[in-house]
Amino acid sequence: MIFIVLPLPLMQETSITNIQPQKAAGIYLHIPFCKQACVYCNFHFSTSLKSKDDVLQAILKEIEIHRDYLDGAPVETIYFGGGTPSLLSADEISIIFDTILKYYPVTNLKECTLEANPDDLDKKYLQSLRSTPIDRLSIGVQSFRDEDLLYMKRAHNAQQADYAIKAAQDAGFANLTIDLIYGTPGLTDTAWKKNLSKTAEFGIHHFSSYALTVEDKTALHHAILHKKAVPIDPEQAAGQFEILMEQAAAMGYEHYEISNFALPGKYAIHNTNYWMGLHYLGIGPAAHSFDGTSRRWNIANNAMYAKSILQEHKLPYEEEKLTPTEHLNEYIMTSLRTMWGCDLDKIANEWDSTYATLVEKSSHLFQEKKWLKQDGRKLKLTNEGKLFADKIAAEMFVMKLK
């Protein structure tokens, strides 16, 4: 890994009309602010909004700085993540989008997503968002039960979750996704099934679902360590993941990625492009980027990020060059997480047939356990295998390419 302090170049106006089209790419914008901290969250954010204006100005400047990072690829998706991007006003969102339009070829935008907390989505704010390019909302519901929301220290309650979804739909946002968390202490299997049923009842096209995990240095980790919170039960989480797969299928959702479910054809384009290995540019503190051969991530400090760009005219980030072995192993890991599976022909074509043979041989043990199945030249996880996805991928990694 390399820590880089990059001097900002002198920028000159150039037209993007003469750039030859490349494979589509995406832009991710990290908005690192929240009203309050959720106990389980280990993403980079701040509950102080004092530096918000400076960070937004730095984000606009970084958009300009990285104008060549995607090598002229048409921007197909834009994703406002965080943090809590719904703390941005419609005007602030529009300014960011206009800046992207100025420096990148956004000629066929297929998806523009804003992550939002339910307590931010009142009628006035939703109506203001209609004047922006946002056409998809990712609503952080997490649960339709107050008990779970209190345990997680969420800023909203169950009533606000219901209201936010209905208000968004009434405002014309048909393309919605929500997040749901399972494995929360006190969440019975019956209650979990009701949470899932409400998703279908609202007519939501897409949802993401994650097991509650205890990350180091989070408030939840500290509370459990000092016996101030009920610890999570891995067996409960595993059982509720199985319920999730069964009920989602019964409701007509495709389990197209380990944590993501969609009605047919309603997949998240931005995230799917991540899993397919397309290039993306990350803007903002702690944002990650990938150009096909290397990964880079910005400094995870709001004040230092803004000061470096606006005052010192430098952009600090870390960069990791991927070896062919690392690139292949990343493909194995990400592809196995999807319903499309790990393509042995792709491995043979992009790396070498020798490695396709090695990967196929390493899958035999898991096929015998009924954790993997082979569909032609593609290896796919079974429902049981999805419980062990990370373990399977790790044991199928190629040690070193020649």
N, C-alpha and C positions, 0 to 999 in steps of 0.2 A: 504494500500500500504506500501511496505517496501523498504527503500533505503539500498542497500547492497554494501559493498566494499569487493569484494571476493579476497582473496589471491590466487595467481596463484599456482597451485599444481606443484610438480616436475613430469614431464611427462616421461614415459618410453615407448620405442617402443613396441607395441603389434600388433599382426596380426588381421585383421578384418575377416579373412576367417572362423573363428570358431563362429562368431556371428550368432545367429539364426535369420532368416529373420522376420522382423516385417512389419506392414503396411507401405506403401510407404510414404516418406516425401520429403520436399523441403528445399532448402537453398536460402536465399535472402541475397544479398550483397549490402549494401548501400554505394555508392561512392559519398561523400558529396562535390562535387566541380562543379561549373558552370562558364562559361565565363562571363555571366552577369545575373542579376536578372530579372526575369519576374515579372511584377507588381502584378500579382494575386497569386503568389506562396507562400505558407506558409510551404513548406517542409524544412527540415534542409539541408543547403548547405552553402558554402563559395565561394566567387568570387576570393579569394586569394589562389594561389596554393603553397604558401610557405611551408605549412605543408604536402603537398601531399605525399612525400616520407615517412615521419614518420607515417602518417595515414595508408599507404599501408603496412608498416612493422607491424604495430599494428594489422591490419586486418589479416595478415598471422598468427600472434601469436594467435589471438582470434580463428581462425579456429582450431588450435591445442587444445586450452584450452577447447573448447566446444565439443570435439570429442565424448563424451558420452551423449550429450544432447538428441539426437534423439534415444537413446537406441537401436542402431544397425539397425534401419530401413533403407532399401535401399533408396538412394537418387534418386528420379525420375525426379526432375526438379531443375535447377539452374537459378537464375534470378539476373542479374546485374541491379540495379535500382539506383535512385539518386534524386537530383543531375543530373549530366550528365556523365554517365559511358563511353560514347564515347570519353571522354577526356583521357581514358586509352589507352596505346599502346597495340598492339597485344601481345607483349612480357609480359607486365604486366598482361594481362588477362590470358595468359598461365601459368604464375607463380602462380596466385591465383588458377587456376583450378588444377594444379599439386599438390598444397598443400591440396586441398580438396580430391583429389584421394588418398593421402597418409594416411588420417585419417578417411575417410568415405567410406562405400560400395556403389560405383557408378558403378553398374554392368549393369544397364538397364536404362540409361539416355534417357528420352523421349523428353526433351525440355531444351534448354539452350538459354536464352533470354538476349539480350543486349539492353537497352534503348539508343537511339541515337538521337542527334539533326541533322536536315538536313544539316546544314553547316559543319558538321564533316565528312559527308559521300562522300568523293571524291573517285576516282577509286583506288588510291594507298592504302588508308586506308581500303577500302572494300576488296581489294585483300589480304591485310595482315590479315584481320579477318578470311579469309577462312582457314588459318593455325591453327586456334583456334577451340575449341569445339562449338563456337557460331553457332547455326543453325536457330535462329529466331531473327529478329530485330523489336524492337518497336520504330517507328519513330515519334518524337514529331512534327508532321505537324501543328496541331491546326487549321489551315485554309489555303486554297489555294488563299486567297485574301490579298494583301499587306495592305489594310486598317485595317483589323483585327489584323494583325501581328504587325503593328506599334502601335496600341492601347495597345496591350499586352506587348510591348517592347521585342518582340522575337528577337533573334540574326540572324535569317534567313529571307529571303524574299520568295515570292510565287514561283519565278523561281527556287530557290534552293530546295524548297519542291518537285517540279516536278522532278528535276534532281536527287535528292537523291533516290526517289522511283525507277526511271528507272535504275539508276546506280546500286542499290542494286539487282534488278532483273537480270540485265545483268551480275552481278558478281556471280550469282548462288543462291541468297537468295530468294527462292520461298515462304518461310514462313515469311510473313510480317504482322505486325499490325501497324496501325497508330492511333493517337489521333486527335479528332476533337472537337472544342469548339463551342457551340451555345449560343445565348443570348448576343452576343457582340453588343454594341451600333453601329448602322449603318449597321448591318447585316440584310438585308431584307429577307423575306421568300424565294423570288426567288433566291437570292444569296446563301442562305443556301441549297436549293435544288441542286444548281450547285455544291457546295462543296461535297454533298453526291453522286451526279452522277459521279464526278471524281474518287471517291473511287472505284466504280464498274468498271469504264473505265480502271483503272490501273490493274484490276484483283486482287485486294487485298482481301485476304481470311477472314480477321478479322479486326475490328476496334472498338475502344472505344470512347464514346462520352459523354461529360460532359457540363452542363450549367456553364457559367462563374459565379463564386460566389465571393463575396467580403468578404475575411477573415480578421478578426481583425489583426492589426499590420502589414499588408502588405502595399506595396507602393500604390496599387490601393485604398485601404481603406483610406489612408492619402490623396491621390489626390482627391477623391470624397468628402471627408469631407471638404476639403479646396476649393472645386469648381474648381479644376484644371483638372478634368476629368468628362466626361459624365457618370452619374450613370446608372446602369443596370436596365432593366425593367422586373420584374418577369412575367408579362403577356406575353411579347415577348418570354421569355425563355420557358414558359409552352406551348405556341403555336408551337414553333419550336421543342419541344420534341415530340409533337403529329405528326408533319411532319416527324420527324426522324423515329418514329415507323412505320408510313404508308409507307414511301419511302423505308426504309430498307427491309421491308417485300416484297415490289414489286420488289426489286432488288435481292431477293432470300436469304437474310440474316436472320438468326434466332436471335430473341431477347432473348438470353439465360440468361442474367443478366441485371439488370436495365440500366447499362452503357455500356454493351458489346454486340456486334453483330458479328455473324460468319456465313460463309457458312456451310452447314450441315457437322458435324464431324470435323470442324476446330476450335474448342474451345481452349482457352488458358488453357493449362493443369495446369500450376503453379497456376494461380489465381482461377481456378475452384476448385483445391484442397483446397485452403483457404476456399472457401464457403462451401465445403463439410466437413470441420472440421478436415482435416488431419493436422498432426504436421509439424511445420517448424521452422527452425533456422535462426535468423537474425544476420548478422555479420556487424560490422561497427558502426560509431556514429549514434545514434537515431534509429538503427534497432530494430525491434520487433521480438519476438519469442513466440511460443505457443507449449506446450507439452501435451495438453489435459486437464490439471487441473489448469494451471497457465499461465499468460502472463508476459513477462519481456521485458524491453526496455532499451537500452544502453543510456548513457549520451549523450545529443545533443550538444556536444562541441568538435570540432576537436582536439584542443590543449590538453584539459584535457583528452580526450579519449586516445590519443597517449602517453602522459606523464604517465598516470596511468598504462598502460600496459607495456610500454617499460622501464620506469625508476623506477616506484614504485612497479611494479609487482603485480598490483591490477586491478581488472576490476569493475568499478562502474556501477551499473544498478539498476533500480527499478523493483519491482515484485508485481504482484497482484494475489492472489489465488482466483480462481473462486469458488463461492458457487454453489451447484446444481441448485439453482434458476437462478443465473446469466448465467450458462452454457446453461440451457434450453432457456432462453430468447435470448441469442446470436444465438442459433439455429433457433428460430422463425424468428428473424430479417434477418439473412443471407439466410435462405432457401426461405423465401418469395420473396427475390430479384431475385431468379432464376426461369427459366421456369419449373424446376422440382418440385418446390413448397415445402410446409411444410407437411411432412409426419406424419400423426397422429399415424400410427402404429409404426414408429420409436420412437415417444415420449412415447407411451405406453410401448415399450420394454426397452428403455434406462432410462426412468424416472418412470412413473407409468401410468396405464390406467386412473386413476382419472384426471391426468393433461391433457391427450389427450382429455378427455371429456370437461374439462374447456376451452381448446383452441378451440375446435370445437364449443362450445356454444358462445364463444366470437366472432367467425367469422360470426355469423348469421346476425348481424346488417350490416356488410360490404357486405355480400351476397345480402341482400335486396337492398342495394344501387348500386348493380352491380359492386362493386369494387373488390370483390372476387368471385371466383367460386370454387365449390367442384367437383373434379374429382376423384371419388372413395373415397379413404382415404387421398387424397392430396388436400391441399388448395392452390390455385394459384391466383395471381393478374390478373385482367383484364387489358386491355390497359388503361382504365380510372383510375383504381386503382393504376397503376404504378405512376401516378401523386402524389399519397398520400402514397407512400410505407412506409416512416418512421412513419407517423402518425398511419397507420393501425397496423404496428408491435408494436409500443409503447402501443397501446390500447389493444393489445392481450397478452401483457406480463403477466406472472403469478406472483402474488405478492410475494408469499413465499411458498416454498415446505416444507412439514412437515418433 
